[in-house]
């Protein structure tokens, strides 16, 4: 079942020239992915509902009755959207593995004492509208509906307009307490976005790890204004070229990251008028900064601002996120058989982190990525390791939802 689902997803949103995926929120590709999710849920007799933020939840059992009885549901899952030209595993591995784990549990005749849910969060990457984990942020109220709906893509289309074009009513968007009450525990499986498990210096590590925390991280936008002019006739001394400031932002970001012991990346530029033979009138540069130490991250951003003499607009910020300590310990103990299971922090943001910050008992599992590369078509996990991840989810569900009700 895992291989069939993986093959079904493979062509959706894949760019023929790059081999990467372009699965952006509230697009035709997104609609196809949602149809796939609903179809897989129906194949297993699950009831699918969409919350007020556009996230999908497929349930076995009655989550509302379980809330009333004091044992809310256990939810697995992840997301299906991608960064521009992203890899196949970031997000979809967690969703496919959740369905495959449910199939294994059914084959074993497992009887859950809690409702089991599979989640598909919308717009986790923030590739279209610029704010990562938008679906879970709107769900939990970490981002207000007013701000979320006003976000616009590169063509000027707002999230509200995109949702309306996809057949949704933006007026319903907002924090959804009814959905949140149903989630007693959330466990997200994800491909590792680094090489901690694939490190040749630690060959004894197995294919699966447990997540402990998420580093603090944020996104900032530099609006660098200049004066549009002719590239061939304007003397160098007469130019007001903001591209030079953009280059300085990029260089200073790397220098600041080294100085303060964090990571900082300028991965997106928007240039107006964006002509080969025109000096730009405006360059917008987006800075992503993350690190183990929150103060170091903010110091690095301040260093860049001071170095270029321009302030940046903070578009998002997530504090250090600690996953539920008891749950992390329980999962690590449950999965430790022949060897201890690594417990790893990460610099990558996830919907699990947003739910954890909202008070939902949450943990993550990581599946080994031998390339160490993510957000790229080179992202990879061996088939045997993917199946080991499914087996790990099965054991987690048996531990967290087994036994009499």
N, C-alpha and C positions, 0 to 999 in steps of 0.2 A: 504494500500500500504506500509506503514511503516513496519508493521509486516511481510509482505511477503518478503520485501527486507532484513530485519534483519535475517529471517530464511534462506534465500538464502546465505547470507554471513557467517553464523555461522560455517559451517564445513571447510571453506577454511583456510588452514594453522594451524588448531587446533591440538595440540599435544595430543595424546590419554592418555598419562601417567600423564601429568601435568594439562591438561585442559586449558593451556595457548596457546597463538598464536605465531607462528614463521613465520611471513610474512616479508621477507627481500627483499631488492631492487634487481631487475633484476634476480629473481629466477623463478622457475615454479609457485610457489604460487603467486608471483607478477604478472605474466602473466595472471593467472586466475582472479585475482582481476581487472586487467585492462580490460579484456574481459567482466567482470560483469558490470563495469562502462560504457563501450561503449554500451553494450546491454540495460542498463537502459536509457541511453541518447536516443538511437534509438527508444525505446518504446514510448518516448515522442516527437519524431520528432525533437530532437536537433542534431545539427551538431557538431561532436567531432573532435578536432584537437590536435595534440601533439606539444608542443613547442620545442625549441632547447635544453632544459634541460631534456626533457622526461616527463614533467608534462602534464596532460590531461585537456582540456577545452571543455565543452559541452555548446553550445550557442543556444539560441533562439533569432532570430533577427540577423541583420548584424552588427557585432561590428565595422567593418572598416568604413561602411557608417556612423555609429553613431559618430565615432571619427571625421570624416570629418565635421559632422554637429555640433560638439561641445558638445555632451552629451554622453561620453563613458559609457560602460556597468557597471551594478551592478552585482557583482560576489559573490556567496556563495560557501561553500565547506570546505574541510579539506584534510585529507590523509587517506590511507587504510593500510599502513605498520605498523609494530609493533616492540616493543623491544622484546628481547628473553623471551618467555613465558609471554607475555603481556596480558592485558585484552581485552575484546571485544569492549569497548566503545571509547577508546582513538584513535581518528581519524575517524573511521567509523561512529560514531554517527553524526558527522558534515556532512558527505557526504550523508548518508541516509536521514537525516533531510532536507537537501537542496532539494533532489528529492521529498520528501513528501510535502514540502512547495509548490513546483511548482504545484503538483497535486491539492492541496487545492485551490491555486490561479486559476487554470484552471476551477475547479468545480464552482468557484464563478464568472467566466466570466471576470476575471481581465485582463485589457488591459494595458500593460506596455508602458511607454513613453521612456524607455531605453532598450537596449538589456539585457537579463538576462543570466548569465553564471553560471555554476557549475564547480568548480575546484577540481581536484584530484592531489595533489602534490606527487611527488615521493621522497622516501627515507627521510621522515621527521625525523624519529627517529635516523637515522645514525647507526643502529644496525650492519650493515654489514661492512661499510667502515669507521666508526668512527667519521664522522662529521654530526651533526644533521642539519636538514633542508637543505640537500644538493641540492635538487631540486630547492627550492626557492633561495638559495644562488647562484647557477649557473645561474638561470634565471635573477637575478638582477645584476650579476657581483660581488656580495659580495665575491664570491669565484671564482677564475680564472678557466677556463677549464683545463689548464695545471695541476693545483694542484688537481682538482677534479678527473680527469681521471687517475692520478697517484696513488690515494688512493688505498690501497689493503686490502682485507679481511684477516681473520686468516689463510686461505690456500694459501695466496700469489697471489690470483687472483685480478688483478687491476679492477677498475671501467670500464676502457676502454674495457678490455677483457670481462667483464660481459655484458656490453651493446652490444658488437659485437655478443656475443653468443645469446643474446635475439633478434637479428635481427636489431639492431640500428647501425648507423654509427657514431662513436665517433667524427669524424672530424667535425660534425655539431654542437657539443655541445658548448654552450657559452651564453653570455648575449643576451636576446631576446627583443629588444626594440619594435618590432612590437606587441608582446604579451602584454608588459607592457602598451603600449598606449591604449590598449583596456579596461583596468581596470580603470574605473572611481572611483569605491568604492569597497572595499572587506570587507565582514562580515563573520567571521569564528565562527561557533558554535562548542563548545567542552564540553565534560564532565568535571566537576570541578575536579581538581587534589588536593584535600584537603577537609576540612570540614567547610569552612566558611558558606556555605549555609545549611549544616546539623548540625550546632552547636546547641546543645540543649539549650544553653543560649540565643539563638536568634530565638525562635520558630515562630516569626512573619514573618521571611524571607520566600519569596516564592521560587518556584522551579527554577527560572532563574535569573541570574545576568549579568551585563555588565562589561566587562574588561576595566581597566583603563591604565594598564602598565604591562611591563614584567621586572623583576629584571635583572640586569647584571649577566652574567653567562659565564663560560668557562670550557674547558677540558684541562688537562695537562697530559703528559706521563712521568713517571720516568723509565729510563733504568738503572737497577741495576745489574751490572756485578759482577760475582764471578768466582769460579773455579769448574768445574765439578769434582766429585770424588765419591768414594764408600761410601755409607751410613753406612756400617757395619765395615769397616776396617780403616777409617780415624779418627784419634784422634780429639777430639773437638778443641784442641789448634792448630791443623794443618789445620783447615777448613777455607775456604773463602766462606761463605754461604750467598748469596744475599737474601734468604728468610727472614733472620733476619732483613735486611734493609726494606724489603717490610712490615713486621709486624710493624716496626717503623713508616713507612709512614702512615699506617692505624691508628695507635694510635695517631700520631701527628696531623693528619687531624681532628680527633674528638676534640682534645684539642684546636686546632687553631680555629675551628668553634665556640666553646664555648667562647673562649677569645675575638674574634672579632665580635661576634654577627651575624654570617652567617650560612650557611650549607655547609658541605664538605663531600664527599662520595668517597670511593674507592670501586667501584662495579665491576671492571674487572681486572683480572690478567692473564698474559701469562707467562708460565714457560718453560724453556728449560733445560734439555731434557724432563722434565715432567715425570720422573720415580719415583715410590714409593721408590726404594732403591738407588736413585742417588741424590747427592747434586747438586743443580741447577748451571748451568753456567751463566744463565741470568734470571732475573725476571723483567717483565714489569708491572707496576702498573699504572692504569689510575685514575686520581683524577678529580672529578666533583665538582666545587665550585660555589656557588651562594649566593646572599644576596641583601638586599634592598640598601645597600651602596656599591658603586663600590670600594672605597678605602679599605673597610673592607675585601672584597673578595681578592683583590690582596695582602693585608697584610697577610691574612691567608695562601695563597699559599707560600709566601716568608718565613713565619714561618716554614712551613713544609720543604722547601728546606734547610733552615739553620739548622733545628734540625737533619736532616739525613745527611747533608753534601753532598748533591747531587743536581744538577740543574734539573729542569723539562723542557720538551719541550712543549710549548703551541700549542695545536692542533686547538683550536677554541676559539673565544671570541666574545661576543655580548654585546654591551653597553646597558645601560638603555634604554628601548624602551617605549615611550609614544604614546598611540593611539590618533587619531585625537580628540582633545578636543571638537570641535563642534559636531562631529559625536557621541561621547560618550554621550554628554549631550542630543542630539536629541534622541538617542536610549533609554536612561534611562527615558526620559520624555514620549516617545511613549509607553513604556511597563508599566509605572506606572499607575495602575488603582485603585485597592483597597488599595494598599500599595506602598510605595516607593520601587524602585528596587535597590538592593545593587550594588555598583560600587566597583570592587575589583581589586587589583594588584595580580600578580601571579609570582611564582618563576619558572614556567615551560615555556620553549621556544616553539614557534609556528611559522609556516610559516607566519601567520599574522604579527608577529613581524618583520620578514625579509622584507616583503612588506612595512610595515610602515616606516622602516628605509630607504627604497628606495624612499620614498616620496609619496606612494600610500595612499590616505585616507582610513584608516583601523580601524575596531573595532572588538571586540569579544563578544560573548554571552557564558555564562557557565550554564550548566544544573546540578542540585544538585546531589551530590554523597554521599549517606548516610553513606557509609563505610569510606569515606575519603581516601580510598586506591586507588592508581593508579599504572600503570606499573606492574600489578599483575592480576591473574585470579579473584581475589576478587573485582576488580573494578566493579562498578555497578551504575545503575540509574533506578529508578522505571519506569515502562511503562507509568504511568500517567505523570511523569515529562518529559519523552522523548517527549510525545505528546504536553506538554506545551511548550517545546522548539521549536517544529515545528510551533505551533501557534504564538510564538514570532517572528520567522523568517517571517511568513506570514505578520504580522503587520509591520515588518521592511521594507519588500519589498513594501508594499502598501504605506508606508510613503516616501520611497526614490525613488520609480519609478512610483508612481501613478499619475494620472492627464494627461492632454493633452501633447503631444510631443512638 
